[in-house]
Amino acid sequence: STALEVWQGVGCFAGSHRRRLWSSPSMLSQFVLRPACLQRHLALNGTTWDDPADIKVRASSGLGAADAFGPLNLWGELMANLAILGYDETSLRLLGFDWRLSAQRLEARDGFFTQVKAEVELLGALSGAKVAVLAHSLGANHFVHFMRWVEAREPGWVERRVARFVPICGALLGSAKALAYLVTGEMTDAVGMGPLLAQLFESHGGIQRRAVADLTRSWASVPALLPKGGDAFWRTDDFVVLDEPPADVRAALERDAAANGTVAAALLAALAKNRTMAVDAALDWLRAMLPAYGALLDGEYDLTGPPAAGRRRRRPPLPARAWGNGLLAPLPKAPSLEIYCLYGTGRSTPKTFDPRQVPERYLVISDAGAPGSGVIAGDGDGTVPILSLGYLCASGYGTKARNPARVRVRTKEYAHE
């Protein structure tokens, strides 16, 4: 939801210094009139996972970075209500980030976690009190990562500086829908776009599914939203995907991906005929289908769960790639910290991805029409399933391994009306 600005552009954005290309009224016209140019500027380099040549796009800054998404109100209404209570720019910050980057790259390129640390310290110095941190969706995952990052550099920092952490609709354990983004290009509900932008994505006048899939695969942040915990956490019937590809199919996939970054139609159709399986094999299948993305997944993320009961033993220090996984990364030793998990329930939400339900011709991420996405619904907030929204807050943080300081965790569910 953070707006993105062009600092260096080409084509339709040449000379457009600091012009918003994401989350602006003009974005609608770009969807219709210049979809290829818009896609080129939104995409990252699929090898370096940074800006493409001659293009530089950065997140907007300040309180206006995510107050609204076109006609949709985001943080603006909340900030207006906080202003009534006396908050202003000396006591309130909105830290937007480039949501296309992985957590580690956010710090390496933009110094984002260094900025979060500095802003929390500044607000604390101005107010003389600890700070409350509100984080939405992927931002909640990044703050989980941040707490490990800052404690590795300055033990006890969270206890001294942060009073409350409030994940709002945090996709803490991922979603099957993220796999659908990568495979089919079905992503219109990912940011709550509503029917208008959904139509633009799916229509022949907008960005087509093949282009959407290629765009999504260029973003290093999507693995943060893939299901965490593996087969030990997600039941097999909660996550239905394709079988491990045969050796000859795997080899052909690798050749195709190396050649043009897409997947051949016949190969996807062959994979679609295989039997179903659960999360671990699904991720193996993703690695085989998209080798470059698989390398990113293994290099910067750890989506596994804790060791099985009876097999616990002293583990080495947690690597940075696991810091955003709440099943592996314990809460900091901050006994006075309070966590309030807020999320919606009662809306039909993608919980399972089954490519066999997608018409065969669309498994190639065809540019035609608007096929079914192969996503099976369950309970949640409309985008993130209830298991991802609520497990850590309602149960997972009740263990000593994940919550050694007995941080107080409260959960509030909001029923859809």
N, C-alpha and C positions, 0 to 999 in steps of 0.2 A: 504493500500500500504506500510505501515511501515514493515520492516523486523522483524521477530521474531527469537530469539535465544534460544537454549536449555542451561539452567544453571544446570539442573539436569534431567537426562533422564533414561529410562529403555528400554530394548529390543534393537531395532535397533539404538537407540540414547544413549545407556549406555556409559558413559565415554566421551560423546561428548560435553565437556564444551564449551559454546559459539558458537557451530555450528549452522548455520542458518537452520531452518526447513521451513521457509516461505520466499519467494523472494530470491531464490538462484538457480544457475544452477542445483545443486544436487536434488532440489525439484522435478524435472521432473522424475528422476529415482525413487524417493520415491513414487510418485504417482503410478507408474507402478509396482514396485517390492514389496513395503511394505506399501500398502495403509492403512491397519488397524493400523499399528504402527504410521504412520503419523497422522491419525485421532485421535488416543489416546493422542498424544502430543498437538495437536491443540485444543482439547476440554477442556472446563472448567467443574468443578464439578457442576452439575445441582441443587445442594442444597445450597452450599456455594457461588457459582458463582466465585470461585477462582481456583487455581491449584488443579488438582487431586492428590491423594496420590503418593509420590515418584517422582513427576514431577514438574519442575519449568521452565516456559517459560517466557521470558521477551522481551520487545521491544528493538531493536537495538538503539544505540545512535549515535550522531554526524551527520555530513553532508552526510555520506554514508548510513544513515538509510533508505532513501527513494529516492535515486537518480535514481534507476531503479528497475523494476520488471522483473527479468529474462532478456529477450531481449527487453522489452518495456522501453522506456525512460520516467521517471516520472519528478522529480525535477532537474535531472542532467543538462539538456539543459538550463533550466532557470538559474541555478547557474553559468553555464559557461558564459552566456551572462552578468550576473551581475558582474562576475569577470572582464570582459572587461571594465565595467563602474567603476572599482576600488574597488569593494567589495571583502572582504576576511573574514577569520574567526574572525577577530575583529569587523566586522560590519554585519555579517550574521550568523544566527543560523537556524538549522533544528531540530525541536522538534518532534521526532517520539513518538508515544504512542501505548500502547497495545489496538488495536481496538476491542478486544473481550470484554472489560470491559465497564460497564456503566460509565457515567461521575463521579458520586459520588464515585464509587469504584476506578476509576483512581486516585483520590486524596487520598482516604483512604489507598490504598495499595502502590501506587507508588509516592505519593506526586506530581502528574503531574501539577496541577494548581499552587502549590507552586513553582515548577520549572519554569513554564511559567512566573510567576510574577518576579522571580529572574533574569531570562535571559533578560526580557524586561528592567528591571532596570539597568542591567549591560551594555547592548547595549546603553541605554540612557546616562549612565555615561561616556562611552568611546567616544561617538560621540558628546555629548553635545546637542542632539536634541531628539525629540520624535521619536517613532519607528513605522514602518509600519508592520502590521501583515497580512500575506497571509495564508489562510486556505482552504484546499480542501475537498470537500464532507463531510464526517462525522466530519472532523476537524472543519468545519464552525459551525456545531451544537455545538461542544464542546466549541468553542470560545464564542458563544452566552451565554452558561452556565457560562463560565469563567468570563465574564464581570459582571454578577450578583454576582458570588462568591467573586470576588475581591472587588466590591463596598460594599458588606455587611461587609467586614472586614476593608476597608479603603476608605470611601467615597471620591470621587473626584480623585481616582487613575487613571482611564481611561483618564480623561481630562488632567491630568498632564503628562501622560506617552505615550499615543498612539495617533499618528497623523492620521493613516488610518487603516481601516479594510477592507480587500479584500477577500470576499468569492468567491472561484472559483468552479463553479458547486456545490454549497452548497445545500444539500438536506434538506433545512430549514424546510419544512413542510411534509417531508416524502414521501413515495411512496407505491402504492398498491403492488409493486413487493416484498416488504419485507414480506408481508403476504404469498406470494407464496413460499418464501424461507422456512418459518416455516412449511407450510402444505405439499408441494410436494417435497421439496428438490431441486427445480429448482433455481440454484444460479450462473450458470456459467458466466452470463454477469454482475454479481454484481461488479466485480473488473476489468472489461474490459479485461478478460483473452484471448480473441481471440479464433479462431477455434481449435488450438492445445490443449490447456488446457481444452476447452469445451469438446473435444472428450475424453480426459482422464477422466474427471468427469463422462461422460455418458457411457463410454465403460465398458465392463465386466472386463477389466484389471485394472480399476481405482477404485476410491471411488464411490460406488453405491448410488442411490437416497435415499434409506432408511438411509444409513450411513450419507449422506450429510445433510438430514433433522435432524437427531439426533445431528450432529455436530453443525448445526446452532442453534438449540434449547438450546445448552449449552452456547451460547454466550449472555452475559447480555447487549450487545450493540445494538442488533437488534431492540428492541422497540424504540430506538431513530430515527429509519428510518420508523416506521409505520406512517400512515397518521395522521396529527394533525388537530384539529378543529371540528371533528365530522360532523354530518349531516348538521349543520348550515353553514358549510364551503364548504364541498364537495357535489355536486349535487348527487342525488341518481343514476342517469345514468352514473356518473363518477366512481362509485365504486360498483360493483356487486358481492355479496358474498352469503353465505348460511344463512338460517333462524336460529332462536333460536332453539336449539335442544330440543325435548320433554323431560319431566322429567326423563322418564325411560332411554332414550338415554344418557342424561347427567350423570345419576348415573353410567351407564355402562362405559362411557368414563372415569369417575373419577376412577373407579376400575381398568380399564386397564392402565391408566396413572400411578397410584400408583404402579401397579405390575411391569411394565417394561418400562415406559416412552414413549411408542408408542401407536398408536391408532389402534383398531381392524378393520379389513377389512370390516366386515359387518356393523359396526357402521358408518364408513365414507361413505359407499355406501348409507346407509339410509339418512344421512345428505345431500348427494348430490342431493336427490330427492326433497328437500324442495324448497320453493320459494326464490326469491332474496330479498336483502335488502341493506341498506346503511351502512355507516361507524360505527356508534355507535353499531348497532347490530352485525356487523362483529367482533368487538373487544370483545363483549360479547360471541360470538361463539368461539373465540380463547381462552378466559378464560375457557370456559367449556371443550374445547378439550384438553387444556394443562394447568391444574390447577397450576402447579408449575410456569409456565411462567406467568400465570395470576397474581399470587402473586407478582412476580417480577415487572410486568407491573404496578400494583397498588401501590407498595411500593416505586418505584424509578422513576416513570414517570407520567406526567400529559399531556395527549394528547387532552384535551378538548379545546374548544375555549372560547372567552370572552362571558359574559352574553348577552342575546338578548337585543335589543334596548328597552328602556322603563323599563328595570329591573336593571339598573345600580345603585349600591349603594356602599358605602364605604366597601372595601374588606380588610380582614386581610392581614398581610405581606405574600408575595408570598413564598410558601414552596420551598425547594431546588429541589424537584422533578419536579417543573415547570420551572426551570431556563433555560432549553434548548428549551422551547416552545416559539417561537417568537410571537405567537398570544397572549400569556399571559404575557411574560416578556418584559417590555418596555426597550428601549435602555437607557444606562446610561445618566446622566445629564452631557454631555460632548459636549458643543456647538461647539467646534473647531474640533471635530472628523469628519472625512469624511469616507463614506462607498462606495466602488466601487464593485458592483455585476457583475460578469463575468460568462457567461454560454452560452452553445450552444443551437441551435434550429434547427428544420427541419429534425430531425432524428426520425424514428419510435421508440417510447418509451412506456414501459408498464405504463398504467394509471389505468387499471381495472383488478381485479382478479375474475374470474368466475370458481369455481371448477367444475361446470356442464359441462364445455368444456373439462375437462380432462377425458380420458377413465376411466370407473369405476374401472377397476382393478389397475389403477395407483394411484387412490386416497389413496390407502393404502401405498403409497410411496414404490412401488414395485421395486425390483432390476432389472426388465427386461426392456431392450430397452431404448428408449428416447422419451417418449410421449410428447404431447403438454402440455404446462405449465398452460393452462387456463388463460393466460394473454392477455388482449386486448390492442392494441397499440393506442397512441395518439402522440401529439407533445412533444418534449423535446430534451435532449442531447444524447439519446440512452439508458440511465439508469434512469434518474430522470425526471418526467413530468414537463412541463412548469409551472404549477400552483405552484409546490413546489419550483422550481428554482427562479421564478420571482415575486410572489405575494407580499411578504413583501417588496422587494426592489422597485417595481414599484408603489405600492399602499399602502400596509399595514403600512409602516413606515411614511405615510403621515398624520396620525392622532396624535393628542396631547397625547392620552392615550398611544400609543406605542412609541412615539418619543417626550417626553416632552421638550427636549432641542433644538428641531428642527435641529437635526443632518442632515447634507447634505448627501443625498443618490443618487448615480448615478448608472444607469444600462446600461450595454453593452451586447447586444446579438450578438452571432457569428453564422451566418447561415451556416449550413452544406454544404460542397461543394464536 
